[in-house]
Amino acid sequence: MPATVVNWGGDDAVSDKEMGEHVAYLTGLEPKFVESPISFDSFASDNTRRESLIGTLQGALERRCPSHF
């Protein structure tokens, strides 16, 4: 039986820079960004399949870890 392939992108679209800044915040590191003509910002995730399987990420987290909400 083939595996179900799901895009695990989040519920909200964010840029590469926003994601890097958030990871830097979580890790306490200072990000260093280099401008490049190559970027994945123009490829928004299609979360339709993931949402059909588990719903929104906020809802899934609340169901799995109710004491944190």
Distance bins in CASP14 RR format, pairs under 12 A and 6 or more apart:
PFRMAT RR
TARGET T0000
AUTHOR 0000-0000-0000
RMODE 2
METHOD distances of the structure
MODEL  1
4 49 0 0 0 0 1 0 0 0 0 0 0
4 50 0 0 0 0 0 1 0 0 0 0 0
4 52 0 0 0 0 0 1 0 0 0 0 0
4 53 1 0 0 1 0 0 0 0 0 0 0
4 54 0 0 0 0 0 1 0 0 0 0 0
5 46 0 0 0 0 0 1 0 0 0 0 0
5 49 0 0 0 0 1 0 0 0 0 0 0
5 50 0 0 0 0 0 1 0 0 0 0 0
5 53 0 0 0 0 0 1 0 0 0 0 0
6 45 0 0 0 0 0 1 0 0 0 0 0
6 46 0 0 0 0 0 1 0 0 0 0 0
6 47 0 0 0 0 1 0 0 0 0 0 0
6 48 0 0 0 0 1 0 0 0 0 0 0
6 49 1 0 1 0 0 0 0 0 0 0 0
6 50 1 0 1 0 0 0 0 0 0 0 0
6 51 0 0 0 0 1 0 0 0 0 0 0
6 52 0 0 0 0 1 0 0 0 0 0 0
6 53 1 0 0 1 0 0 0 0 0 0 0
6 54 0 0 0 0 1 0 0 0 0 0 0
6 55 0 0 0 0 0 1 0 0 0 0 0
6 57 0 0 0 0 0 1 0 0 0 0 0
7 43 0 0 0 0 0 1 0 0 0 0 0
7 44 0 0 0 0 0 1 0 0 0 0 0
7 45 1 0 1 0 0 0 0 0 0 0 0
7 46 1 0 0 1 0 0 0 0 0 0 0
7 47 1 0 0 1 0 0 0 0 0 0 0
7 48 0 0 0 0 1 0 0 0 0 0 0
7 49 1 0 0 1 0 0 0 0 0 0 0
7 50 1 0 0 1 0 0 0 0 0 0 0
7 51 0 0 0 0 0 1 0 0 0 0 0
7 52 0 0 0 0 0 1 0 0 0 0 0
7 53 0 0 0 0 0 1 0 0 0 0 0
7 57 0 0 0 0 0 1 0 0 0 0 0
8 45 0 0 0 0 1 0 0 0 0 0 0
8 46 0 0 0 0 0 1 0 0 0 0 0
8 47 0 0 0 0 1 0 0 0 0 0 0
8 49 0 0 0 0 0 1 0 0 0 0 0
8 50 1 0 0 1 0 0 0 0 0 0 0
8 51 0 0 0 0 0 1 0 0 0 0 0
8 53 0 0 0 0 0 1 0 0 0 0 0
8 54 0 0 0 0 1 0 0 0 0 0 0
8 57 0 0 0 0 1 0 0 0 0 0 0
8 60 0 0 0 0 0 1 0 0 0 0 0
9 19 0 0 0 0 0 1 0 0 0 0 0
9 40 0 0 0 0 0 1 0 0 0 0 0
9 43 0 0 0 0 0 1 0 0 0 0 0
9 44 0 0 0 0 1 0 0 0 0 0 0
9 45 1 0 1 0 0 0 0 0 0 0 0
9 46 0 0 0 0 1 0 0 0 0 0 0
9 47 1 0 0 1 0 0 0 0 0 0 0
9 48 0 0 0 0 0 1 0 0 0 0 0
9 49 0 0 0 0 0 1 0 0 0 0 0
9 50 1 0 0 1 0 0 0 0 0 0 0
9 51 0 0 0 0 0 1 0 0 0 0 0
9 54 0 0 0 0 0 1 0 0 0 0 0
9 56 0 0 0 0 0 1 0 0 0 0 0
9 57 0 0 0 0 1 0 0 0 0 0 0
10 19 0 0 0 0 0 1 0 0 0 0 0
10 22 0 0 0 0 0 1 0 0 0 0 0
10 44 0 0 0 0 0 1 0 0 0 0 0
10 45 1 0 0 1 0 0 0 0 0 0 0
10 46 0 0 0 0 0 1 0 0 0 0 0
10 47 1 0 0 1 0 0 0 0 0 0 0
10 50 0 0 0 0 1 0 0 0 0 0 0
10 51 0 0 0 0 1 0 0 0 0 0 0
10 54 0 0 0 0 0 1 0 0 0 0 0
10 55 0 0 0 0 0 1 0 0 0 0 0
10 56 0 0 0 0 1 0 0 0 0 0 0
10 57 1 0 1 0 0 0 0 0 0 0 0
10 58 0 0 0 0 1 0 0 0 0 0 0
10 59 0 0 0 0 0 1 0 0 0 0 0
10 60 0 0 0 0 0 1 0 0 0 0 0
10 61 0 0 0 0 0 1 0 0 0 0 0
11 44 0 0 0 0 0 1 0 0 0 0 0
11 45 0 0 0 0 1 0 0 0 0 0 0
11 47 1 0 0 1 0 0 0 0 0 0 0
11 48 0 0 0 0 0 1 0 0 0 0 0
11 50 0 0 0 0 1 0 0 0 0 0 0
11 51 0 0 0 0 1 0 0 0 0 0 0
11 54 0 0 0 0 0 1 0 0 0 0 0
11 55 0 0 0 0 1 0 0 0 0 0 0
11 56 1 0 1 0 0 0 0 0 0 0 0
11 57 1 0 1 0 0 0 0 0 0 0 0
11 58 1 0 0 1 0 0 0 0 0 0 0
11 59 0 0 0 0 1 0 0 0 0 0 0
11 60 0 0 0 0 1 0 0 0 0 0 0
11 61 0 0 0 0 0 1 0 0 0 0 0
12 18 0 0 0 0 1 0 0 0 0 0 0
12 19 0 0 0 0 0 1 0 0 0 0 0
12 22 0 0 0 0 0 1 0 0 0 0 0
12 44 0 0 0 0 0 1 0 0 0 0 0
12 45 0 0 0 0 1 0 0 0 0 0 0
12 47 0 0 0 0 1 0 0 0 0 0 0
12 56 0 0 0 0 0 1 0 0 0 0 0
12 57 0 0 0 0 1 0 0 0 0 0 0
12 58 0 0 0 0 1 0 0 0 0 0 0
13 19 0 0 0 0 0 1 0 0 0 0 0
13 40 0 0 0 0 0 1 0 0 0 0 0
13 41 0 0 0 0 1 0 0 0 0 0 0
13 42 0 0 0 0 0 1 0 0 0 0 0
13 43 0 0 0 0 1 0 0 0 0 0 0
13 44 1 0 1 0 0 0 0 0 0 0 0
13 45 1 0 0 1 0 0 0 0 0 0 0
13 46 0 0 0 0 0 1 0 0 0 0 0
13 47 0 0 0 0 1 0 0 0 0 0 0
14 20 0 0 0 0 1 0 0 0 0 0 0
14 21 0 0 0 0 1 0 0 0 0 0 0
14 22 1 0 0 1 0 0 0 0 0 0 0
14 23 0 0 0 0 0 1 0 0 0 0 0
14 40 0 0 0 0 0 1 0 0 0 0 0
14 41 0 0 0 0 1 0 0 0 0 0 0
14 44 0 0 0 0 1 0 0 0 0 0 0
14 45 0 0 0 0 1 0 0 0 0 0 0
15 21 0 0 0 0 1 0 0 0 0 0 0
15 22 0 0 0 0 0 1 0 0 0 0 0
15 33 0 0 0 0 0 1 0 0 0 0 0
15 39 0 0 0 0 1 0 0 0 0 0 0
15 40 0 0 0 0 1 0 0 0 0 0 0
15 41 1 0 1 0 0 0 0 0 0 0 0
15 42 0 0 0 0 1 0 0 0 0 0 0
15 43 0 0 0 0 0 1 0 0 0 0 0
15 44 0 0 0 0 0 1 0 0 0 0 0
16 22 0 0 0 0 0 1 0 0 0 0 0
16 23 0 0 0 0 0 1 0 0 0 0 0
16 31 0 0 0 0 0 1 0 0 0 0 0
16 33 0 0 0 0 1 0 0 0 0 0 0
16 34 0 0 0 0 0 1 0 0 0 0 0
16 35 0 0 0 0 0 1 0 0 0 0 0
16 36 0 0 0 0 1 0 0 0 0 0 0
16 38 0 0 0 0 0 1 0 0 0 0 0
16 39 1 0 0 1 0 0 0 0 0 0 0
16 40 1 0 0 1 0 0 0 0 0 0 0
16 41 1 0 1 0 0 0 0 0 0 0 0
16 42 0 0 0 0 0 1 0 0 0 0 0
16 43 0 0 0 0 0 1 0 0 0 0 0
17 23 0 0 0 0 0 1 0 0 0 0 0
17 24 0 0 0 0 0 1 0 0 0 0 0
17 31 0 0 0 0 1 0 0 0 0 0 0
17 32 0 0 0 0 0 1 0 0 0 0 0
17 33 1 0 0 1 0 0 0 0 0 0 0
17 34 0 0 0 0 0 1 0 0 0 0 0
17 35 0 0 0 0 0 1 0 0 0 0 0
17 36 0 0 0 0 0 1 0 0 0 0 0
17 39 0 0 0 0 1 0 0 0 0 0 0
17 40 0 0 0 0 0 1 0 0 0 0 0
17 41 0 0 0 0 1 0 0 0 0 0 0
18 24 0 0 0 0 0 1 0 0 0 0 0
18 25 0 0 0 0 0 1 0 0 0 0 0
18 31 0 0 0 0 0 1 0 0 0 0 0
18 33 0 0 0 0 0 1 0 0 0 0 0
18 41 0 0 0 0 1 0 0 0 0 0 0
19 25 0 0 0 0 0 1 0 0 0 0 0
19 26 0 0 0 0 0 1 0 0 0 0 0
19 31 0 0 0 0 1 0 0 0 0 0 0
19 33 0 0 0 0 0 1 0 0 0 0 0
19 39 0 0 0 0 0 1 0 0 0 0 0
19 40 0 0 0 0 1 0 0 0 0 0 0
19 41 0 0 0 0 1 0 0 0 0 0 0
19 45 0 0 0 0 0 1 0 0 0 0 0
20 26 0 0 0 0 1 0 0 0 0 0 0
20 27 0 0 0 0 1 0 0 0 0 0 0
20 28 0 0 0 0 0 1 0 0 0 0 0
20 29 0 0 0 0 1 0 0 0 0 0 0
20 30 0 0 0 0 0 1 0 0 0 0 0
20 31 1 0 1 0 0 0 0 0 0 0 0
20 32 0 0 0 0 0 1 0 0 0 0 0
20 33 0 0 0 0 1 0 0 0 0 0 0
20 41 0 0 0 0 0 1 0 0 0 0 0
21 27 0 0 0 0 0 1 0 0 0 0 0
21 28 0 0 0 0 0 1 0 0 0 0 0
21 29 0 0 0 0 0 1 0 0 0 0 0
21 30 0 0 0 0 0 1 0 0 0 0 0
21 31 1 0 1 0 0 0 0 0 0 0 0
21 32 0 0 0 0 0 1 0 0 0 0 0
21 33 0 0 0 0 1 0 0 0 0 0 0
22 28 0 0 0 0 0 1 0 0 0 0 0
22 29 0 0 0 0 0 1 0 0 0 0 0
22 31 0 0 0 0 1 0 0 0 0 0 0
23 29 1 0 0 1 0 0 0 0 0 0 0
23 30 0 0 0 0 0 1 0 0 0 0 0
23 31 1 0 0 1 0 0 0 0 0 0 0
24 30 1 0 0 1 0 0 0 0 0 0 0
24 31 1 0 1 0 0 0 0 0 0 0 0
24 32 0 0 0 0 1 0 0 0 0 0 0
24 33 0 0 0 0 0 1 0 0 0 0 0
25 31 0 0 0 0 1 0 0 0 0 0 0
33 39 0 0 0 0 0 1 0 0 0 0 0
45 51 0 0 0 0 0 1 0 0 0 0 0
45 57 0 0 0 0 0 1 0 0 0 0 0
46 52 0 0 0 0 0 1 0 0 0 0 0
47 53 0 0 0 0 0 1 0 0 0 0 0
47 54 0 0 0 0 0 1 0 0 0 0 0
47 55 0 0 0 0 1 0 0 0 0 0 0
47 56 0 0 0 0 1 0 0 0 0 0 0
47 57 0 0 0 0 1 0 0 0 0 0 0
47 60 0 0 0 0 0 1 0 0 0 0 0
48 55 0 0 0 0 0 1 0 0 0 0 0
48 56 0 0 0 0 0 1 0 0 0 0 0
49 55 0 0 0 0 0 1 0 0 0 0 0
50 56 0 0 0 0 1 0 0 0 0 0 0
50 57 0 0 0 0 1 0 0 0 0 0 0
50 59 0 0 0 0 0 1 0 0 0 0 0
50 60 0 0 0 0 1 0 0 0 0 0 0
51 57 0 0 0 0 1 0 0 0 0 0 0
51 58 0 0 0 0 0 1 0 0 0 0 0
51 59 0 0 0 0 0 1 0 0 0 0 0
51 60 0 0 0 0 1 0 0 0 0 0 0
53 60 0 0 0 0 1 0 0 0 0 0 0
54 60 1 0 1 0 0 0 0 0 0 0 0
54 61 0 0 0 0 1 0 0 0 0 0 0
54 62 0 0 0 0 0 1 0 0 0 0 0
54 63 0 0 0 0 1 0 0 0 0 0 0
54 64 0 0 0 0 1 0 0 0 0 0 0
55 61 0 0 0 0 0 1 0 0 0 0 0
55 62 0 0 0 0 0 1 0 0 0 0 0
55 63 0 0 0 0 1 0 0 0 0 0 0
55 64 0 0 0 0 0 1 0 0 0 0 0
56 62 0 0 0 0 1 0 0 0 0 0 0
56 63 0 0 0 0 0 1 0 0 0 0 0
57 63 0 0 0 0 0 1 0 0 0 0 0
57 64 0 0 0 0 0 1 0 0 0 0 0
57 65 0 0 0 0 0 1 0 0 0 0 0
58 64 0 0 0 0 0 1 0 0 0 0 0
58 65 0 0 0 0 0 1 0 0 0 0 0
58 68 0 0 0 0 0 1 0 0 0 0 0
58 69 0 0 0 0 1 0 0 0 0 0 0
59 65 0 0 0 0 0 1 0 0 0 0 0
59 66 0 0 0 0 0 1 0 0 0 0 0
59 68 0 0 0 0 0 1 0 0 0 0 0
59 69 0 0 0 0 1 0 0 0 0 0 0
60 66 0 0 0 0 0 1 0 0 0 0 0
60 69 0 0 0 0 0 1 0 0 0 0 0
61 67 0 0 0 0 0 1 0 0 0 0 0
61 68 1 0 0 1 0 0 0 0 0 0 0
61 69 1 0 0 1 0 0 0 0 0 0 0
62 68 0 0 0 0 1 0 0 0 0 0 0
62 69 1 0 1 0 0 0 0 0 0 0 0
63 69 0 0 0 0 1 0 0 0 0 0 0
END
